[in-house]
Amino acid sequence: MLAVAVALAATLVGCASQGGGPLDGGAGPYDLGTPGAVVSTTPHLSYYPACGNEILTFDGTRWYIFAPANSGDFPTAPLADTSAPATGALGVADGSRGPGGIAMGVHRVVAPGPGDDVGTLVIYKNNLAHWESDSGRLSRWLTTREMHYNWAC
């Protein structure tokens, strides 16, 4: 009986990360599946994910930063694996932050360096995307799954 309860609990924990509701634990790590085929690539996208809770709204879709728990299953060089043609569209982040309280301490956002606030967005099947700054100093995995971050900058 105990083995059944443990197996059921493990299954429920695994399903919790795959469900459709908001994730309240910040940026993760979460197992939200793996990127499928490349759907589109958009260069010259204005976005500055300095704090890790910036929401990118692009083409009507809200993208949330997250850390993949299964990063070994993700492309190691997403920009090198962009077989889809560039869309040519310019995008701009909406500048919103995820909901959440202020974490302990005072957070200050460093002004972006050259190429830190413009980059390339690669959108994959399975509601996952990757954004990398032109400078190469910032790189973020994104999901359409709503995140509630537990910090503010």
Secondary structure, 3 states (H helix, E strand, C coil): CHHHHHHHHHHHHHHHCCCCCCECCCCCCECCCCCCCEEEEEEEEECCCCCCCECEEECCEEEEEECECCHHHCCCCHHHHCCCCECCCCCECCCCECCCCCCCCCCCCCCCCCCCCEEEEEEECCCEEEEEECCCCCEEEEECCCECCCCCC
